Amino acid sequence: MNGHATGAFDITNWTELATEEKEGTTFGRNHITKAFHGDLVGTSTTEILTVVTPDGPAAYVGVEHVEGILHGRKGTFALQHSAGSHNGEQWMKWQIVPTSGTGELAGLTGEGTIRVDDGHHYLIDYTLPEA
């Protein structure tokens, strides 16, 4: 079955684990927890690596473990993050890690985006085997 999920998430904790100053950039490692609302209801933990320049945030990559209910189906899955910004334009993408789904979310695949506009909003296009 093909699905489309939308909603929002709140960052419930952001812990800076490490930073390293380099010429023109600061590299960081962070641990984040989130609460999801909407078509996906649940929580997650994320590890991200960031690059910040004097002009502001420039890029990050990360992995996230999500535990929740997606359109009524309960389980866990992992997301791979890729994001950046340039000249005020941001792009933030998720890829569902194939074979990471468990429980009723086993076999989940797909991708999504994050939009920051009066909060954090997500869009996920996914495929899931029939129940």
C-alpha positions as CSV (number, residue, x, y, z in Angstrom):
1,M,0.0,0.0,0.0
2,N,1.2,3.5,-0.8
3,G,0.7,6.2,1.9
4,H,1.2,9.9,2.5
5,A,1.7,11.1,6.1
6,T,1.8,14.7,7.3
7,G,2.0,16.4,10.7
8,A,4.4,18.2,13.0
9,F,7.0,17.4,15.6
10,D,8.4,19.0,18.7
11,I,12.0,18.9,19.7
12,T,11.8,17.8,23.3
13,N,15.5,17.8,24.0
14,W,18.7,19.0,22.2
15,T,22.0,18.0,23.8
16,E,25.2,19.2,22.4
17,L,27.7,16.3,22.7
18,A,30.8,17.8,21.1
19,T,32.0,20.7,18.9
20,E,35.2,21.3,17.1
21,E,36.3,24.7,15.7
22,K,37.9,24.6,12.3
23,E,38.9,27.6,10.1
24,G,35.6,29.0,8.8
25,T,33.4,26.2,10.3
26,T,32.2,24.6,13.5
27,F,31.5,20.9,13.5
28,G,29.1,19.6,16.0
29,R,27.6,16.3,17.3
30,N,24.1,16.5,18.9
31,H,21.6,14.1,20.5
32,I,17.9,15.1,19.9
33,T,14.6,13.7,21.1
34,K,11.3,14.5,19.4
35,A,7.5,14.0,19.8
36,F,5.5,13.4,16.6
37,H,1.9,14.5,16.0
38,G,-0.4,14.0,13.0
39,D,-0.5,10.9,10.8
40,L,2.6,9.7,12.7
41,V,2.3,9.7,16.5
42,G,5.3,8.7,18.5
43,T,8.8,9.6,19.7
44,S,12.3,9.4,18.4
45,T,16.0,9.8,19.2
46,T,18.3,11.3,16.7
47,E,22.1,11.7,16.4
48,I,23.2,14.5,14.0
49,L,26.5,15.9,12.8
50,T,26.3,19.6,11.9
51,V,28.4,22.1,10.1
52,V,27.9,25.8,11.0
53,T,29.6,28.7,9.2
54,P,29.8,32.4,10.1
55,D,26.7,32.8,7.9
56,G,24.7,30.3,10.0
57,P,23.8,26.6,9.8
58,A,25.1,25.1,6.6
59,A,24.5,21.4,6.7
60,Y,23.7,18.3,8.8
61,V,23.5,14.5,8.4
62,G,22.0,12.1,10.9
63,V,20.2,9.0,11.8
64,E,17.0,8.7,13.7
65,H,15.1,5.9,15.5
66,V,11.3,6.4,15.5
67,E,8.9,4.5,17.7
68,G,5.2,5.1,17.0
69,I,2.0,4.6,15.1
70,L,1.8,5.5,11.4
71,H,-1.8,5.6,10.1
72,G,-2.8,3.0,12.7
73,R,0.1,0.7,12.4
74,K,2.5,0.4,15.3
75,G,6.2,-0.3,15.2
76,T,9.7,1.3,14.8
77,F,11.8,2.4,11.9
78,A,15.0,4.3,11.2
79,L,15.4,7.5,9.1
80,Q,18.6,8.8,7.4
81,H,18.8,12.7,7.4
82,S,20.4,14.9,4.8
83,A,20.0,18.7,5.0
84,G,21.6,22.0,4.1
85,S,21.0,25.6,3.4
86,H,22.4,28.3,1.1
87,N,21.4,31.9,0.5
88,G,18.5,31.5,2.9
89,E,17.0,28.4,1.2
90,Q,16.8,25.2,3.3
91,W,16.3,21.6,2.2
92,M,15.8,18.8,4.7
93,K,15.2,15.3,3.5
94,W,14.6,11.9,5.2
95,Q,15.1,8.5,3.7
96,I,13.5,5.5,5.5
97,V,16.2,3.0,6.0
98,P,15.1,-0.1,4.1
99,T,14.6,-3.2,6.3
100,S,14.6,-1.1,9.5
101,G,10.8,-1.4,10.1
102,T,9.6,-3.6,12.9
103,G,6.2,-4.7,14.2
104,E,3.3,-3.6,11.9
105,L,5.8,-1.3,10.1
106,A,8.0,-4.2,8.8
107,G,8.8,-3.6,5.2
108,L,8.3,0.1,5.4
109,T,10.1,2.1,2.7
110,G,10.0,5.7,1.5
111,E,11.2,9.3,1.9
112,G,10.2,12.6,3.3
113,T,10.9,16.2,3.9
114,I,10.9,18.6,6.9
115,R,9.7,22.2,6.6
116,V,10.4,24.8,9.3
117,D,7.6,27.3,9.3
118,D,5.9,28.2,12.5
119,G,7.2,24.9,13.9
120,H,8.6,21.7,12.4
121,H,6.4,20.0,9.9
122,Y,6.9,16.7,8.1
123,L,5.8,15.0,4.9
124,I,6.5,11.3,4.3
125,D,5.6,9.3,1.2
126,Y,5.9,5.6,2.0
127,T,5.1,2.1,0.8
128,L,4.1,-0.6,3.3
129,P,3.0,-4.2,2.7
130,E,-0.7,-4.9,3.1
131,A,-1.6,-5.9,6.7
